[in-house]
């Protein structure tokens, strides 16, 4: 699942890429939420502009598999208040960019429970959380 900005970045790269990760990305069904895009040339892509929370709730009920939301901080922020995100995998990359879209919006309080961590050889650390109950 992608918001428009992340989708456009992914759709520029993966359809023409090769290799194991490219095969994986191109084979997955893709759900894109955008108020401006109406069609896609990337295979297995469905476009949505309807109510995000209702649509994602329906997709979750109809899918037998997990649905991953990659990037798309604004889309994620619109799902958090509705309890539609079951877990977070947050990658901490040791590069300071000095900007970007925050995952959690000011004034939003989300309590998380740390499930595990994984350090990669690149210095990136992946933190896996579940919403705390």
N, C-alpha and C positions, 0 to 999 in steps of 0.2 A: 504494500500500500504506500502510495506517495502523494504528497502535495504537488502542486504544479512545478515549483522551482526545482525540487529534487528530481521529479520525473523528467523534466527537460534535460537536466544534466545526465541522468542515466540513459535516456533514450538517444542521446548523441553518441554515447560510447558503446553500450553493450550490443546493439544489433549487429555491429560490424566487427566485434571482438571475437577472438577464438580462445579456446582452452577450456579447462574444467569449470572455472568460475563463470565464464561467458555462457557455456552450455547451460549451467544451472540458472543463471539470471534470465536467459532467453526462454527457458522452458516453463518458468513459473507463471501462474496467472498474475496479472498486475491490475490493481485497482487505483485509479487516479482521481483525486478530488480537485476540481478546478472550476472557477466561475467563468473562465475565458476559453479554455480548450474544449473542443467538442469531438475531436477525432484523434486517432493515433495510428502511426504506421508501424509501431512496435508490436509484434505478434502477442496474442493472448492478453491484450490490454482492454479493460473496460473503463470508460470515463463516466464520472458522476459529478453532478452539480447540485443535486438535491440536498436535503437536510443531512448533514454529515453524521450526526449522532444516530439518527434513525437508520440511515443506510448502513453504517458500520455495525450497528446492533443486528440488523437483518443478515448481513454477510457472515457475522460470527455464528449466528444460529444455523445458517444454511451450510456452513463449511465443516467438514469432518477434520480438517487440518488446521494447524495454527496459521494465523495471518500475521505477517511481520510488517511493521511500519519502519521504514528506513529513512533516517534523517527527518525532514518535514516537521520541524519544531512547532510551527503554527498549527499544523494538523493535529499533532500530538496534544498540544495545549487545548484544543477544542474537544478532545475525547476524554481527557483526565476528569473533568467535573462530572461526567456521566458514568464513571467507573468502567470505561470500555477498554482500558489498557490493563492486561493481566500481569505484565512484567516489563521491566526496563533493563536493557543492556546498554550501559553507557561506557563509551570508550574515552579514556583520558589519554590524549595525545600530547607528548612533551614538546609542543610547538605553541608559542604564544602568538595569536593572531591579532589580538587587540580589538576584536569586533565579532559580529555574528548575531544570530537570533538565539536568545536564551531558550532552553528547553522548558523551564518553568517560569511562568510570568509573574511579575511583581504582585504581591498580595495573595498569591495562590499558595496554599499550604498543603503539601502532600507528604504524608509520613510513609517512609519506605523501610523495608526490612532487607538487609544485606544477605543474599543467598550464597554468593561466592565471588572470588576474584581470580583473575588470570592475567599474569604478566607475560607479555610477548617479548621476543628477543629484540624487537625494534624499540622497546621502551614504552610502548603503549600498554595500558592496563585496562582490562575489561572488567567492569563491575556489573554484577547481575543482582537486581533488586525485584522484590514483589511489593505491591501495596500492602502496608501494614494494616491489620484489622483491629 
